[in-house]
Amino acid sequence: MEIIRGWHNLKNCKDTVVTLGNFDGVHRGHQTLLTTLKNLGQQAGLPTTVVLFEPHPKAFFNPANAPLLITPLHEKLRLLADFGIDRVVCLAFNQRLSQLPAEQFVKDLLVRDLQAKHILVGDDFCFGYQRQGNITLLTQLGVTQGFMVTSLSAYCSDNQRISSSLIRRALAEGDCEVAEQLLGRPYHIAGWVRHGDKRGRTLGFPTANIAVKQHQLAIPYGIYVVAVTGITGKLLFGVASLGVRPTLEVAPVLWLEVHLFDFHGSLYDQKMGVHFLHKLRDELTFPTIATMVEQMHRDVAAARSFIATNTTGKSMELADELSNKAL
């Protein structure tokens, strides 16, 4: 997949079919759009192009209330590549782009520089300065500028329109199951296993630790049932603690600590994907180390019970689903 960063790098583009958006999460609604884009490209014998905007427009206009991203850019690009998209154009959403009139946006970007012959968008697509452009204007410009327009209705689940906002709300509530249903895969965090203080090992619960930054999180602190990929080539299960370890830490550091079931070996300096299947509880502060360890035993038992109930018979299906979505 070709990746073009910046409008100034759009050179020598040939005829293409295009869709545009932020694609945060690359959720089931996005997946329907991408599948349709591929079909349109194959029918026309043209390559497919996805135009992304970074940062999220809401982050540009109101940084203090920027939405937490479900998928960082590198993850988004990998998922688009999995769909067989031919080209991704990453445009900086900046002052210039935000003030570009809708008609000029179409003529300069889509027609002149991308040479779009077919444009596919969702039925709520708006563009240009103050979002003044819509499907009606895009269709009218298609007639005069020589491109076709196809609009897709919203993809719904349980009579709800699937959107990135809906998924963020589910994740913020720790509802991993609803988020997975809307995404079409479990929410996950990927990172490199680093050395910690090895306290888990002394307590009987060795962990693989990933340092996490607060702005990377779309889910709350807590204890989770997880599936792990990127290690041994097989799907592994475990229980994870996401938070600042208030019972142990004097100076809070945000860690994702994963205790893998039935695994022995060193994981340091390996990259792994941690897929969140179910939230067991919130992060707690315990009066003593002993009471914390007692709760850790209960957490492991609850996680094993969840895995036995919810993944038996589906482990291979889950493994296939996640094998290419680990990192």
Secondary structure by P-SEA (a helix, b strand, c coil): ccccccccccccccbbbbcccccccccaaaaaaaaaaaaaaaaacbbbbbbbbcccccccccccccccccccaaaaaaaaaaacccbbbbbccccccccccaaaaaaccccccccccbbbbcccccccccccccaaaaaaaaaaacbbbbbbcccccccccccaaaaaaaaaacaaaaaaaaaccccbbbbbbbbcccccccccbbbbbbbbcccccccccccccccccccccbbbbbbbbbccccccccbbbbbbcccccccccccccbbbbbbbccccccbbbbccaaaaaaaaaaaaaaaaaaaaaccccaaaaaaaacccccc
